[in-house]
Amino acid sequence: MTNFRRSALRARSANSLKLALCSTALLPTLALASPAAMVYDEASLRAALDAGATKIVVQPGTGSIAINQPLVYAGTAPLSINGSGLVINDAGLQGEPMLHVSQGADLTLNNLSLVGPGGYSLENQGGGKGIYVEVPMERVGVVSVRLTDVTVKDTGNHGVHISDCSLGDDCGAGQGGGGDGSPASFHVQLNRVTIDGAGNGKQDADGLRVDDRGEGDIFLSATNSVFTYVGGDGIELDEGNEGSVLINVRNSDFVHNGAYCSDEFVDDPIALDPSCDDDGDPDVDDAFDIDEAGPGGIAGTIANLKIIDNYDEGLDFDTEGEGDDNAVDLDIMNVYATGNADEAIKVSEEGNASVVVNLRAIDIEGDVEVEEEDEGDLAVTLNGSAIGDDFKLSEKGPGTGTVMMRGSSVVDELDFNNIEEI
């Protein structure tokens, strides 16, 4: 690789995202064409969903409601709910989701909280999901999930789960996971979203989880959001088979995630939950995890993040299989990371494509590791940054590895394998 050119993956994915946005841009207008269903308690909200209302507004001042059966929307038209500050409490759902969109409809939620009973742990397992968007195999186009001023708290399972996988909760990760999915792509937009205390009732239950096992891509835009005290990953994006992951995550915090399987709280977590076994060690989780497998890659921007005290990696982005000219193309800037149990930033590519990672103004206590294992090139820039531990770069295949360092410091070791400094 002779220069730090932008990848074909990013350009192609950006064009796909524009199409996705265009395809959903008219949804609020279309929803306004029909009158809103005004609701004021649990019964009226449930009745509106059961009747297939597509635009629901909660009467201001409603406050809170308690449910012991899931709120289910089985329609296919886009659903919009303005919660007006409503708090929905789990009052005995017995492991079922609080809000279930069962046919893969587009979902827009504003000013709404979903709160589970909490108290989950290795010793008190169970609980359901906060928001569950289930995508049928015949779904096409773009599934849009837009959350603004939404809080999901204290659920035992995933806080928000978007599932395009025939195996449901047994889907596994993008790398090594199974199942089939629809041809649809996914546009997930979070603004001022808080996911707090979710995922502490079972292993690998995340704050936000997207499973895609079809031909589509995953687009994630998250701003001004918080992922904290999640038992699994704060965010996990699993893209298996064909398709890429495009991200734009800014001004957000990832704090104290991934502790469900930790031996900090119990002597033998594997005995309490055998799914915690990771080759004999407890399988703790990350702040933000992406697993991409098959043709495709990972591209996008991470900016202005705090990544603090997570139980495994901070940013953990992995891709394998056939890819584009640049299987990984990332800008990571203004990130502060401290107290994470493993690498603060880890990026790996195991296929035949290349890796471009630009690191700017990062302040890291911990290791930063980027590796490319097969054919393809690796190009990394480190500009105006401080790394408190090791800076590890590795080009393990026949390709070219380069690093450009400007105005930066690394406290411990420069651990470079087949890397030329330019």
GIZIGI-V470130 format. One record per residue. RES is the residue in one letter. SS is DSSP state (alpha for helix, beta for strand, coil for the rest). Layout:
RES|SS + RES|SS
This chain:
M|coil + T|coil + N|coil + F|coil + R|coil + R|coil + S|coil + A|alpha + L|alpha + R|alpha + A|alpha + R|alpha + S|alpha + A|alpha + N|alpha + S|alpha + L|alpha + K|alpha + L|alpha + A|alpha + L|alpha + C|alpha + S|alpha + T|alpha + A|coil + L|coil + L|alpha + P|alpha + T|alpha + L|alpha + A|alpha + L|alpha + A|coil + S|coil + P|coil + A|coil + A|beta + M|beta + V|beta + Y|coil + D|coil + E|alpha + A|alpha + S|alpha + L|alpha + R|alpha + A|alpha + A|alpha + L|alpha + D|alpha + A|coil + G|coil + A|coil + T|coil + K|beta + I|beta + V|beta + V|beta + Q|coil + P|coil + G|coil + T|coil + G|coil + S|beta + I|beta + A|beta + I|beta + N|coil + Q|coil + P|coil + L|beta + V|beta + Y|beta + A|coil + G|coil + T|coil + A|coil + P|coil + L|beta + S|beta + I|beta + N|beta + G|beta + S|beta + G|beta + L|beta + V|beta + I|beta + N|beta + D|beta + A|coil + G|coil + L|coil + Q|coil + G|coil + E|coil + P|coil + M|coil + L|beta + H|beta + V|beta + S|coil + Q|coil + G|coil + A|coil + D|coil + L|beta + T|beta + L|beta + N|beta + N|beta + L|beta + S|beta + L|beta + V|beta + G|coil + P|coil + G|coil + G|coil + Y|coil + S|beta + L|coil + E|coil + N|beta + Q|coil + G|coil + G|coil + G|coil + K|coil + G|coil + I|beta + Y|beta + V|beta + E|beta + V|coil + P|coil + M|coil + E|coil + R|coil + V|coil + G|coil + V|beta + V|beta + S|beta + V|beta + R|beta + L|beta + T|beta + D|beta + V|beta + T|beta + V|beta + K|beta + D|coil + T|coil + G|coil + N|coil + H|coil + G|coil + V|beta + H|beta + I|beta + S|beta + D|beta + C|coil + S|coil + L|coil + G|alpha + D|alpha + D|alpha + C|coil + G|coil + A|coil + G|coil + Q|coil + G|coil + G|coil + G|coil + G|coil + D|coil + G|coil + S|coil + P|coil + A|coil + S|beta + F|beta + H|beta + V|beta + Q|beta + L|beta + N|beta + R|coil + V|coil + T|beta + I|beta + D|beta + G|coil + A|coil + G|coil + N|coil + G|coil + K|coil + Q|coil + D|coil + A|coil + D|coil + G|coil + L|beta + R|beta + V|beta + D|beta + D|beta + R|coil + G|coil + E|coil + G|coil + D|coil + I|beta + F|beta + L|beta + S|beta + A|beta + T|beta + N|coil + S|coil + V|beta + F|beta + T|beta + Y|coil + V|coil + G|coil + G|coil + D|coil + G|coil + I|beta + E|beta + L|beta + D|beta + E|beta + G|coil + N|coil + E|coil + G|coil + S|coil + V|beta + L|beta + I|beta + N|beta + V|beta + R|beta + N|beta + S|beta + D|beta + F|beta + V|beta + H|coil + N|coil + G|coil + A|coil + Y|coil + C|coil + S|coil + D|coil + E|coil + F|coil + V|coil + D|coil + D|coil + P|alpha + I|alpha + A|alpha + L|alpha + D|coil + P|alpha + S|alpha + C|alpha + D|beta + D|beta + D|coil + G|coil + D|beta + P|beta + D|coil + V|coil + D|coil + D|coil + A|coil + F|beta + D|beta + I|beta + D|beta + E|beta + A|beta + G|coil + P|coil + G|coil + G|coil + I|beta + A|beta + G|beta + T|beta + I|beta + A|beta + N|beta + L|beta + K|beta + I|beta + I|beta + D|coil + N|coil + Y|coil + D|coil + E|coil + G|coil + L|beta + D|beta + F|beta + D|beta + T|beta + E|beta + G|coil + E|coil + G|coil + D|coil + D|coil + N|beta + A|beta + V|beta + D|beta + L|beta + D|beta + I|beta + M|beta + N|beta + V|beta + Y|beta + A|beta + T|beta + G|coil + N|coil + A|coil + D|coil + E|coil + A|coil + I|beta + K|beta + V|beta + S|beta + E|beta + E|coil + G|coil + N|coil + A|coil + S|beta + V|beta + V|beta + V|beta + N|beta + L|beta + R|beta + A|coil + I|coil + D|beta + I|beta + E|coil + G|coil + D|coil + V|beta + E|beta + V|beta + E|beta + E|beta + E|coil + D|coil + E|coil + G|coil + D|coil + L|beta + A|beta + V|beta + T|beta + L|beta + N|beta + G|coil + S|coil + A|beta + I|beta + G|coil + D|coil + D|coil + F|beta + K|beta + L|beta + S|beta + E|beta + K|coil + G|coil + P|coil + G|coil + T|coil + G|beta + T|beta + V|beta + M|beta + M|beta + R|beta + G|coil + S|coil + S|beta + V|beta + V|coil + D|coil + E|coil + L|beta + D|beta + F|beta + N|beta + N|coil + I|coil + E|beta + E|beta + I|coil
